[in-house]
Amino acid sequence: MLLLSEANELYQQGLQLLLWEVTARVDGLATADLVSATETAGMPCNASQDRDEVILLLALAEWERTPAAMAYVEMAEAAARPGVCLIPQE
């Protein structure tokens, strides 16, 4: 459980760093262009979402293809099989 919790923290940190990079990289692009890029990256997106949401989805699409993110997902899925979960049970 501790290892999964630490991995989750690193996953979130990596996503946040990438979000900052993507935000800087797309500065100046129209939101409609970002929506198109996000959809092309395979993330569901629509024009009703605000710019920050679209940028987050674009960053998430990129992040999910990194080795670190893929390793975390595999770890979390393996832990979930016997019932391990980071969400506190009531």
N, C-alpha and C positions, 0 to 999 in steps of 0.2 A: 504494500500500500504506500509506503514511504517513497519507494522508487518511482511508482506511478505518479505520485503527487509532485515529485521533483521534476519528472519528465514533462508533466503538464505545465509547470512553471516555465521551463525552458521553451516549450512549444509556444506559449503565449508571448514570451520575450522575443523569440525569433519572428513571430508574426508581427509584433509591434515594430520591430526594426525594419522589416520589409515594408510595412505600411508607410513609414516615414519616407523610405526610398521611393516608393511608388508615387506617393503624394508629390514629392519634389519632381519626379520624372514627368508626371502628367500635367504639371502646372501650365496653364495656358490653353489646354485642350478643352474643346466644348464638351459639355456634359453628354450631349447626344453621341459624340465620338467615343466617350468613355463607356456609355451603355453598349454601343456596338462592339467595342473591344472586349468588354466583360462577357457578352453573349458569345463572342467568338472563342473566348477562353473556356467556355463550357459552363459558365455560371448563369443561372436564371436571373434575369434583371429586366427592369422595365423603366420607361421614361418617367413614371410617377415617383421613383425613388430619388432622394436628394443626392447631390454630388458626393458628399462624404460617404454615404452608403454605397454608392457605385464604386468609389475608389477602394473602399474596404473589400468589396466583393472581388474586385480586380486583383488586389493584393492577396486575398485568400486563395484565389485560383492559382496564382503563381506560387504561393507558399506551399500549397498542398502537393506540388510536384517536387519539392525539395527532399533530399534524402532524410533530413532530420524529421520533417513532418511525417513522411511515410513510415519511418521507424517508430515514431510515437503512436501512430494509428495502429500499427501492427501490435505494439505492446498493449495498448488499451483494449483492443479486440481480444487478445489472448487472455488478458486479465478478466474481461467481462464473461468469458465462457464459464468459469466456475462461480461467477456472481460478484466479483470485485468491482466496486464502483466508487468514483470520487464524490458522487452526490450523497450528502448525508441522509441516512435513512431515519425516519421518524419513529 
